[in-house]
Amino acid sequence: MCSSDLDGETMKAILKQGATLATALLTVTTLTGCGENSSTQQTVSPAAAEKESYNLRLAHTWPTKFPIFGDAIHNMATMASKMSDGRINITIDSKNKHKAPLGIFDMVKSGQYDMGHSASYYWKGKVSNTLFFTTMPFGMTAPEQYAWRYYGGGQELAEKVYAPHNLITFPGGNTGNQMGGWFQKEINTIEDLQGLKMRIPGFAGEVLAKVGAKPTNIPAGELYTALERGTIDALEWVGPSLDLRMGFHKIAPYYYTGWHEPATELQFLINKEKWASFPADIQEILRVAMRTAAYDMYAQSQHESAKNWASIKTEYPNIQVKSFPTAVLQAMKSANDTLIAERSAADPLAKEIIDSQAAYLSTARAWTKISDQSYFQTVEALK
């Protein structure tokens, strides 16, 4: 049979079937690995191919193939692609590509990138109230902070801070309680912190400045070199999940327990105008992918820290684990309280956030004590 033997309706049906078959063979590239521009082929269904696709660019603060933090980003992108049947495609650029690890805020705000992944307290020099959404010294633990963020009004307050800057922020993964840092000498008195050059960001950096130290912030890829060359005398990074592989113990063997970052939450940033352009289903897919990836990072951080902590005594015998003396902690807590009061008095939005966190912590901590703390005490007493 040749085409001239077909009536018009039959010809239309055949052409429609051919178009559907061609659509089914289309593929889109999605990111799943941790390398820059790494990709895999995600087959697009005929139904998805008939709908609009969304090609997004994400810049993050971390080096290429950076573990845990980078994993969270790629997990999110992979989930978004799968849940959207290939309609959402996210290209991920590490700091090795865009060369601005601490420029994520501005790049996403301007629309140079659609999305970002970093830490909110890095932007305190631009918008001071951003620092409250990573973690606060002597503040909430990760479960308490997640509860505040999702159910206690924290996300609404974050939107108040970021919306004027054409940005939306979502939790991007929690490290849990962080260690207090690596030091080349023991800290026995508050005087030992005088003039100490230390990499420590966020509100904790302001606390240390208040007691006489000299805080600074340095990107992850430059930390070891800065410590080795004496640009800094001490640093805090994360904890066993990431610290041991960085080699800080070779230069600074005193490893102190934490006080300053009990629940360090990273963030996903999205350009507000871009977000508003998405239909409701795409917004919800991204929201679920980000939330799931953030929780998975928390679990992965716990796993890696536990595993690496177990290896310290056998594989790193030179590391000396210490806790800050009570007098030093009291001085830092006093400085923290003074700075909180000053910020609250000077900025109505800061006061709203501070009051919200304090009220929630008061309620949540009572339960943490009767649940987790009592359980630990019970188990310890039976040993």
N, C-alpha and C positions, 0 to 999 in steps of 0.2 A: 504494500500500500504506500502510495506517495502522498505528500501533503495536499496535493490537489484533490485527493479523494475524500478528505476530511471536511465535515461541516464546521462552521465557526465555533459552535459551543464545544465540540470535541477538541478542537485545537486549543482553545482557552484552557481546558482542563489539563491537557498534557503540559502546556507551558507552566501552569501553576504548580504541577507536581515537580517539574524540573527545577523551578525556583526554590521549592521547599527542600529538595535534595541538596542543592548547592548551599543553601543556608545551613543545613545540618553539618556540612563539612568544614565550616568556618571554625577557626580556633583563635583564642586570644592569649596573650602572654601575661602570666601573673607571677609575682615574686614569692618564692618559698624559701630559698636558701638564705644564708647570712652574708653572702658576698654581694658587692655592688652590682646592680643590674642583673643578678642571677635570676633565672626564670625557668618555668616549666610550662608545658602546654596544657591548658585547661579547655576541654572540648565544650563548645557552646551548643546548647540544645536549640532546635528549631524555634521553640517558643521564645527563648531568651534572645536569639539573634534578631527577632523582629522588634525587640524593645531597645530603647536607648542604652548605650554603654557609658560608663563614667570612668575616665582615665585621670587619675590623681597622682600628684607628685608629693612625696613626703621627705623632709630633711630631718636628720636627727643629730644629736650632739656627740654621739659615740663613734669610735673608730670602726672601720670595716671588720666584720666578723666578730664584733665584741660580744662575749657570751652573756647570757641572761637578759641584759637590757636589749641587745639586738635581737635576741630570740623572741622577745615579747612583740617587737614591731613586726617581724616577719610572720609570726603566728597570727597576728591580727589581720595582716594583708591576705594571708592564705584563707583564713576563715571568711573574710568579707567576699573574696572571689567565689568560694564554693557556695556560700549561702545565697549569693546573688546569681548563681548559675552563670558565672563568668562575666557578668555585666559590670562589676567593679574591678578595676585594674589599678593597682597602686605601685608606682615606681619609687624605689627607696634609695635615697642618697645619703651616705655616711659623711662624717666630717672630712674624710679623705677626699671626697668628691667636691663638696661645696666650700671647704676651707674656712668655715665660720662656725665652730662648735658652740659658741655662745651668742650666735646671731639668729637662732631659730625664731625667737619672738618676732623680730623685725621682718624676717623673710616670709613668715606666714601671715603676719599682719598686712603686709604690702601686697600679698597675692603672688609673690615670686614662687612660693610653694603653697600648695593647698592644705597640707598637713605638716605637723612636726611632732617630734618626741624629744623630751628633755626633762628638766626639773624646774618647778615653778619658782623656787627661791633664787634661781639664777637671775631673775629679772627684777630683783628688789631695787637695783639702781635706776631702773626705768619707771617701775610702778611698785612702790614700796609694799603695798598690801598683797602682792603676789606671794610673798614669802610664807604666808600662813598656810598655804595649801600643799606644802611638801611635808613638813614636820616641824615641831617646836620643842625646844629643850624642856626637859622635865614634863613633857606633855603626854598625849594619848599613845597607847600602843596601836599596832596595826589593826586588830579587830575593832578596837574602840573608835579609831579614826575612820575606818570604812563605814561603821555604823553611823557616825556623825555625818559623813559625806553623803551617804545615800538616803538616810532616814531622819537625820537630825538637822537638816537645813544647810549643810555645808556646800552642797552643789549649787544651791540658789545663791549663796554668798559668793562663790567662785564666779558665777555668771555676772554678778554685780561688778566685780573687779575687772573682768576681762572684756565684757561687752563693749565698753567705750573705746576699746582698741581694736575693734573689728575681729575679735577672737572668741572662740568657745573652747573651754578646756574640760577634759575628762580624765579621771584617774588612769594612769599608764603603767601601773605595776609597783609593788611595794617590796622593799628589801627586808622588812622587819627591823628589829632593833639593831642599830649599827654599833660597831666598836668605836671606842673613844680616840683611837689614833695611834700612830707609830712615832716614837720619840727616841732621840739619840742618848738622852740621859733621863734618869728618874725624876719624877715630879713629886717632891716631898712637901713643899710649901707653896703658897700663892706667889711668893717672890720668884720661884723657878719659872713662872710664866712671863715675867717681866721682859719685854723686848723679844720674846720668842716669835720667830717668823713661821707661821703655820698656815698650811692650806686647809681652810675650813670655811665653807660657804654658809649662807642663810643667817638666821637669827643667832645661831651659836657663834658665828664669827663676830657679831656685835657684842655678845657677852664676853668673849675673850678679849676684845679690844677694851672693853670696860674695865677689865682686871689687869690690863697692861700689856697684853700680847699684841702681835702685829699680824692680823689675819689677811689672807688673800685667797683668791680663787684661781685655780689652774685646771685646764682640761685634762681628762684622764690620760691621754697619750703622752703628756708632758710631765707627769708626776714624778716618775722615777728619776729622770734626768735632773729635774729641779732639786730633788732631795740629794742626789749624788754630787751635784755641783755646788751645793750650799746656798742656792737661791732661797730655799726654805730650810728650816731646822727640824720641822715635824710636819706631819700631815694626817688627816683622816680621809679614808676613801669610803669603804663600805663595811666589810667584815670578811670572815674566812671564805665566803662564797666567791669573792673576787680578789681579795687582798694578797693571798699567798702566791698566786701566779704572777703578781706584779713584782715580787722580789724586794719589797720594802724592808723586810727583816734583815737583809744583807747590810743595810746602812743604819737602820734604826731598830734595834732589837727589843725595845720596851713597847709592849702592846697593851694599851689600856682599855678597860671596859667602858661602856658607853653611858652617857647622860644627856647627850645633845640631840640625837636623832632616833627617838624610839619607834618611829614608824615612817620611814622615808618613802614617800609616794612620788613616783615619776608622773609625767603627764603626756597625754596626747593633746595637741593643739590643732584646731581647725579654723581656717579662715571663715569668718561669720557669713560673709556674702556668698561664699561657695556653698556653705552648709544650707543656707536658705534656698539655694537653687535646686537642691535635691528633693525628689518626691519623698513622701512619708516612708515608703518601704525601704528606700536606700538609706535614709537617716537611721531607721531602726536597725537595719543590718549592720551598719557601721557602729552604732551604739552597742549592740550586743557583742560584736567582734572585739571592740575595745575593752569592754567590761570583762569578757572571758579571758582575753589575753593578759589583762592586768592581774586577775586572780591567779592565773597560771604562773605568772612571774613570781608572785608571792610564794607559791608552793615550791617552785624551782629554787628560789633563793634559800628557803628553809632547808631544802634537801642538800644543796651544795654547801651551805654553811655547816650543817651537821656533819657531812662527810669530811670536809676539810678540817674542821675542828678536831675530829678524831685522829687526824694525821699529824697534828702539831708536835706532840711529845716525841713521836718516833722519827718523823722526817725533818722536823725543824727544832732540834734541841736547844738552839741558841735563843729562841724566842722566849722572852720573860713576860708572862701575862701579869698585869698589875691592875689595881683599882686606884683611883685617885683618893688621897686621904680625905677624911670627912671635912676637915677645915677648908680644904681647897674646894670641895663640892659646895660647902655652905657659902663660900665667897662667890662662886659662880651663880648659885641660886639667888643670892641677894642681888647680884648685878642683873640677872635675868628679870627679877620682879620689878626692879627699878625701871629698866628699859621698857617693859610691858606697860607699866603705869604711865610713863612719859608718852609712849606712842598712843595709848588709849585716850589720853587727855588732848592730844594734838590733832587727832583725825577721827571724825565721827564714824566712818566706815570701818576703820581699824578697831574702834571700840566695839562696834556691832559684832565683828568677827571674833575678837578676843572674848567678849562676854558669852557669845554662843559656844565657843570652845570650852570655856571654863565651866559653864553650866552643864554642858554635856559630859565633860570629864568627871564632874562631881557625881553625876548619876551613874555613869558607866563604870567608874572605878570601884564603887561600892559593890557592884555585881562581880567585877573582875576579882576582887579580893575574896569574896565568899565562894566563888567558883574556882578559878584557876589557882589563886594563891593558897586557898585552903586545901585543894587537892594536892598541890606540890608538898605542902607541909605534912599531910597525911601519909603520902607515899614515902617521904624521907624518914618519917618517924618509924616506919615498919622495916627499915633496913637494918 
